[in-house]
Amino acid sequence: MRLMALLSGIQTGIYNMALDEALLEWVRLQQAPVLWVRTYCWAAPTLSLGVNQKVRDLDFLLSHYGQGQDVRAVVRRPTGGRAILHGQDISFSFITNQPHILQLSLKEAYAIFAGVVQQALGTVGLPTQRAAEAGPRDYLRSPVCFQTHTPSDLLAMDGQKLSGSAQLRRSGGILQHGAAFLGAWGIRENAFFEALCQASTATFGEPVNVLSSLEAEALITDWPQWLELYAKASKEILDSVSTTSGSHLLPASR
């Protein structure tokens, strides 16, 4: 299996989500097994909504995050789960068509990638535990992702949730992406990216081929259309928000 890695740096929410889904569609067309390992950050405080999350949650979310934080944009993820306010996190994704991983259950595949993230965090000096190891806890009925946890989410040793993920499966491909809130520990994207590459090599037994953003974009023949799709979806969300709630949100930006 080829391991391909991409350090995307700071990008808009539209770019970040469009590239994750576009790479998923790209791997589904490949004959040989491949795994993308990607990290990225966010150009502005951006709410990402789960693919099926109701837009009516925005009133609560904007009120919740409006307490000392400035939400500037909204984007919808291709994966499920609850809302996350990005901007202080380092996000990551794993995208693959590897047959063995495709045959695993959602829980089993989720655990593999969570293990890679956990190993990487240990490398940068941040030991974590799986949420399941911290004892049972109900999955709370909250639209805010980091107010809940699932068994494979990663917690600091004091129980604070540091990293959560969501997964999308399509025939011939899996996308698992998530966010790790590492700012309080002074961990930069470059260091996390390098640790994630090392952990991926250790887990899958293959060297990592690092590509630039331009090289990754060039692989996707319909890349402009993906950007346009996500820009349109973002605009539709903003158009549905009341003037009062959404007055400070920026128009969709690519």
Stockholm file with secondary structure:
# STOCKHOLM 1.0

chainA/1-254         MRLMALLSGIQTGIYNMALDEALLEWVRLQQAPVLWVRTYCWAAPTLSLGVNQKVRDLDFLLSHYGQGQDVRAVVRRPTGGRAILHGQDISFSFITNQPHILQLSLKEAYAIFAGVVQQALGTVGLPTQRAAEAGPRDYLRSPVCFQTHTPSDLLAMDGQKLSGSAQLRRSGGILQHGAAFLGAWGIRENAFFEALCQASTATFGEPVNVLSSLEAEALITDWPQWLELYAKASKEILDSVSTTSGSHLLPASR
#=GR chainA/1-254 SS CEEEEEEEEEECHHHHHHHHHHHHHHHHTCSSCEEEEEEEEESSCEEEECTTCCTTHHHHHHHHHTTTCCCCEEEECSSCSCBEEESSSEEEEEEECCHHHHHSCHHHHHHHHHHHHHHHHHHTTCCEEEGGGGCCCCCCCCSBGGGCCCTTCEEETTSCEEEEEEEEEETTEEEEEEEECCGGGTCCHHHHHHHHHHHHHHHHCCCEEEECHHHHHHHCTTHHHHHHHHHHHHHHHHHHSCHHHHTTCCCCCC
#=GC SS_cons         CEEEEEEEEEECHHHHHHHHHHHHHHHHTCSSCEEEEEEEEESSCEEEECTTCCTTHHHHHHHHHTTTCCCCEEEECSSCSCBEEESSSEEEEEEECCHHHHHSCHHHHHHHHHHHHHHHHHHTTCCEEEGGGGCCCCCCCCSBGGGCCCTTCEEETTSCEEEEEEEEEETTEEEEEEEECCGGGTCCHHHHHHHHHHHHHHHHCCCEEEECHHHHHHHCTTHHHHHHHHHHHHHHHHHHSCHHHHTTCCCCCC
//
